[in-house]
Amino acid sequence: MTKRIKLGVFEMMNPNNGMPTWTDPRGRGDEWDNLEYWVTLARELDDAGFDFLFFADTYGYATLEGSMPNEVAAHGIQFPALDPMLAIATLARETENLGFVVTSPTTVERPYAMARRFATLDRFTAGRIGWNIVTGSSQATTDQLFGVTEVLSHDERYDAADEFLDTCLRYWEHSWQDGAEVRDRESGTYVDPEKLHAVEVAGRFQRSRGIFAVPPTPQRTPVLFQAGTSDRGRAYAARNAEAVFIQGQTIESAAVHVGDIREQAVRNGRSAEDVSVVTGMTVTVAETSEEAWMLREEYENLLGLDDAAVMFAGITGLDLTGIDPAWRVVDLKTDLGQTLVQRYAKQDPDMRVGQILDQFRTKAIRGFQVTGSPVEVADEIERIVDGSGIDGIMLEPTFGGTAAYRAFIELVLPILAERGRTEDLQGEVTLRERFTGAPRLAQSHRARTLTARAADDHHSIGAETNES
């Protein structure tokens, strides 16, 4: 059976998308902060039948020794930036079927506020919203901005993320019974109080008590995305995520990631099919292969080694310009950016620091890079999907503007559609239905086993209050 490929686009609300390209006329340096730019992009993706638009986001920015390097501001290295969540309601109103995935961290937010925002968006978008769960990004900077005094290790951030997500799930799934919202004018009853349950959580990282103020929404819980591919990140995804975002570099490595995540999902009592895996992909396509490779070379010539070093430092906390270029990657130690460090270490245990920056300059945090004529690109995408077991791709821009997406839509998408690789899902379809076929979390998801009160009820807030 031919696998349908889920289609998404990876974006960030800043002048560039990764490495600086805003100075190029094909970039978006003059449009990125104009809402109409994002409306136009969303409409084009919606019309083309894409499944979702994914917004990566972070509160932080790259720093070295606690300060912003001049290159970050001068070159616009993921700075400045806007909050994409505030645009989603508008983008949803201007589209019919496109889903939206927004990144939000578990480190500095509060679960109730997060749950309320996503539930509101799930209502306003008619169930077309997803949450990309991250434990932190540019974390050292974010901690400074928010005045965080307790610095958590990489694994502790995932411990905190467990509690954070559980608290959100309790509010979304267990505070309101089905049928609680009656809106009965004759009896004067808006909500049946007998069908409401107070959430009570008192853990190491989270404390919360109360009834969720947002009635059940089309999906109740937004589609749960997770992007970490470190060992701990994959374990977290296997327990919680419905869609996992990886940055595949080779078919072989992507297949290993896919297999590991699905095996762990099964060990957690889930079905392997409960977890979709989506990879980032930079597609450079033109009428001929020669034109496409010339376009890719032109794009890569915009990318500087110094900018790559600054961006790498912001992600991993490591300033590679101060380390011997001959130093082995496997000997680097950092609690930040474990996913990226592990990627390079596993790619080649003997890889040196100097080699990293040369690769990072062109690949950065991107996934597969596919270049060629329309047929060549379509062939390669099929090889990647069939060889790795991934379920979908997220297109990444090249120069920053929408030209790369338009080229894909005009040149490649018709070929994939002819080969049965796409599916036009029209009508009121939720984002979760695009991934799983059902609007609600799967019965095997562990959210179904939670209750409004945390399992350790004798340590709940209410019990402590009564004892005092």
Number of C-alpha atoms within 10 A of each C-alpha: 4 10 15 16 21 22 21 26 23 21 21 22 20 24 28 28 25 23 27 24 25 24 17 14 12 15 22 22 19 12 15 21 16 11 12 13 15 20 18 15 17 24 18 18 23 20 13 17 21 23 26 25 24 24 20 18 23 19 19 23 24 28 23 15 12 10 10 15 15 11 14 20 14 9 17 23 26 23 19 15 20 17 16 19 17 11 13 22 17 15 22 23 12 15 18 19 28 29 30 28 27 22 21 22 21 20 21 17 12 16 22 18 11 18 24 18 14 23 26 19 23 26 19 18 26 21 29 31 33 27 23 23 23 22 24 24 22 21 28 23 23 19 18 12 12 12 10 14 8 7 11 15 12 18 14 13 18 21 17 19 23 18 21 24 19 22 28 23 23 28 31 26 22 26 25 27 15 13 11 17 17 13 12 11 8 6 8 9 12 12 16 15 11 9 14 18 19 18 22 26 26 23 17 9 15 16 16 17 18 14 17 22 13 18 20 24 20 20 25 24 27 29 29 21 26 25 25 23 22 18 15 16 21 25 20 22 25 27 22 25 26 24 26 27 23 26 22 26 18 15 17 12 16 25 19 12 21 23 16 15 27 24 15 19 25 17 13 16 13 21 16 17 13 22 26 22 27 27 26 23 25 22 25 28 28 22 13 13 18 13 16 20 18 15 18 20 11 12 17 17 10 16 17 16 14 13 20 25 19 25 29 24 21 27 24 23 24 23 16 19 14 7 12 11 15 12 16 17 23 17 12 13 12 13 15 21 22 20 20 18 24 18 17 20 18 13 13 13 13 15 17 19 20 17 15 20 24 15 13 21 22 19 19 17 17 22 22 23 20 20 22 24 21 25 17 15 24 23 15 16 21 17 13 22 21 15 14 21 20 26 21 24 27 27 25 25 23 24 26 28 24 19 15 20 23 16 17 19 18 12 19 23 19 17 18 21 14 9 13 14 17 20 16 11 14 10 8 12 19 26 28 26 18 18 20 19 12 14 21 19 22 17 11 14 19 16 21 14 10 16 19 24 20 19 13 11 14 11 14 20 19 14 13 12 8 7 7 5
